[in-house]
């Protein structure tokens, strides 16, 4: 015989089932609540301030030489503080230039160095010193930047922005040092030193400014450009005009390549392969960009249009394009044009002495 359930058990079964279901529901709610509680926040790295921020809008720029004379009281260190500042790294293959703009941190106008990516157009402020920085030049390996500056002493000297963001002074004198250019191996730097009217081209070690040697004398020489062919082209003042000369840093007297009788020129820039020179020549009171073969005579052709008022040419790493300072009075843009000729395009609102990372 099977055992018979009492009537009281069957009558209480629905309530028991309901109670069990309620407990299961409560347990599910409790588990869900704990699962959704926020975990303790993890500290995130703080954002470090960068001195390479995009600047505020441009202000009136000065002429290349006047911009290096922007005066401010000399500071004890490049930043005027106890510790020299460091700069954020600049992307390789970018174009360096200098411009007089408003510093977003201080609200003051000053000549500083900037970089721009020629592809994206992204622009960055590279230096922010209260003193004027100008005429930047990439080292051949794209890790160091030489430039003119009146930082620290109030005198115009050659400085190098190192790969780690620190600054190294290569000259420390009152000779108005400027217009630096690197040797193809990056071990030496050529530059111009002396007062206007009697500047000369010198060469020194790029690490510490030692082993100095004078390359030219007896004239007013500036704006050297060291080519992959080992020769240094430079601008020599000749009265109210100028000529492009070439000197071998290893020895020998300068040799005129683009002569005054053929129209003269200045602002020389070697192509990456050392086979051509870009330069500026004044015709009818207007500066225009030309290209010529390395012999200074053959293959001469006008690159920019007749009304350009253009200076400071620099070649792209592949030799296919040339950037330069374009026409303007208060502001002068940086433009790019195919080295073979064609239409130019504007990169910046204002910029002087562009230098392409080769």
Secondary structure, 3 states (H helix, E strand, C coil): CCCCCCHHHHHHHHHHHHHHHHHHHHHHHHHHHHHCCCCCCCCCCCCCCCCCCCCCCECCCCCHHHHCCCCCCCCCCCCCCCCCCCCCCCCCCCEEEEEEEECCCCCCEEEEEEEECCCCCCEEECCCCCCCEEEEEECCCCCCEEEEECCCCCCCEEEEECCCCCEEECCCCCCCCEEEEECCCCCEEEEEECCCCCCEEEEEECCCCCCCEECCCCCCEEEEEECCCCEEEEEEEECCEEEEEEEECCCCCCEEEECHHHCCCEEEEECCCCCEEEEEEEECCEEEEEEEECCCCCCCEECCCCCCCCEEEEECCCCCEEEEECCCCCCCCEEEEECCCCCEEECCCCCEEEEECC
